[in-house]
Amino acid sequence: MKKIETGNIFRIIIWLLFLIGGAVVSIHFDKIYFYDWFNSVKFHIATIIPGYFLLKLVLKASRNTGRYLAKYGREGDIPRLETNKLVTTGIYGCMRHPMHLGLWFFPLAFALLTGSPTFILIVAPLEMLLMLVMIKLIEEPQARKKYGLAYERYQKEVPFFSFKLDCLKQLLNGQEAQ
């Protein structure tokens, strides 16, 4: 098995910085500005429950799309977490970035689990916005470079994200296109 590519290691480090850095900074500000909320057991219970369920959905979407990519996006002996085939079927026929749609909610799920008002109200939404910018400015150009005209046609035919019920069912249930 080949090693994980440097670009993927960079992405993992960025994720860890988002989550750990966001939590640390947020908890610091919570102690100053949201002291009563931060020390409220009721607030933590009210946020941890939706955080848990949102995290389950995020992980399920990530797992389903990762398995689909592993099955249809890899040919030959290539590094882990890499693809070498453009996948445009199944959930990828509904939206170009289904895994990112699932992972897009990860900062919010983590923020809800921490029970940090600053993380929930300020930091997680900013991280989510930054994720969209990174997908648009980094992921999309890399895919165009890697897959050329085929990806440009795909961009014209398939939306970035889709919130259609059928697409969301495929994302969460791991169903293939019919």
Residue pairs with C-beta under 8 A, 6 or more apart in sequence:
1 80
2 77
2 78
2 79
2 80
3 79
3 80
4 79
4 80
4 81
5 79
5 81
5 82
8 79
8 81
8 82
14 134
15 106
18 107
18 127
18 130
19 106
19 107
19 110
22 107
22 110
22 111
22 119
22 123
22 124
22 127
23 110
23 111
23 114
23 116
23 119
25 118
25 123
26 111
26 114
26 116
26 117
26 118
26 119
26 122
26 123
27 38
27 114
27 116
27 118
27 119
29 118
30 37
30 38
30 116
30 117
30 118
30 119
31 38
33 118
34 117
34 118
37 43
37 117
38 115
38 116
38 117
43 115
43 117
44 115
47 112
47 113
47 115
47 120
48 112
48 113
48 115
50 112
51 109
51 110
51 111
51 112
51 113
51 114
52 113
54 105
54 108
54 109
54 112
55 106
55 109
55 110
55 113
57 102
57 105
57 109
57 172
58 102
58 103
58 105
58 106
58 109
60 102
60 172
61 98
61 99
61 101
61 102
61 103
61 171
61 172
62 99
62 102
62 103
63 174
64 91
64 171
64 172
64 173
64 174
65 91
65 98
65 99
65 102
65 171
66 99
67 174
68 87
68 90
68 91
68 92
68 174
68 176
69 83
69 87
69 99
72 85
72 87
72 89
72 90
73 83
73 84
73 85
73 86
73 87
74 82
74 83
74 84
74 85
75 84
75 85
76 84
78 84
86 143
86 147
86 150
86 151
86 154
88 154
88 158
89 176
89 177
90 170
90 175
90 176
90 177
91 98
91 167
91 170
91 171
91 175
91 177
92 98
92 158
93 158
93 177
94 158
94 162
94 164
94 166
94 167
94 170
94 171
94 177
95 101
95 158
95 159
95 160
95 161
95 162
95 167
96 154
96 155
96 158
96 159
96 160
96 161
97 135
97 139
97 160
97 161
98 161
98 167
98 170
98 171
100 131
100 135
100 139
100 161
101 161
101 171
102 171
103 131
104 128
104 131
104 132
104 161
105 128
107 123
107 124
107 127
107 128
107 131
108 120
108 124
108 125
108 128
110 119
110 124
111 119
111 120
111 123
111 124
112 120
116 123
135 160
136 160
140 155
143 151
144 151
144 152
144 155
147 154
162 168
169 175
170 176
170 177
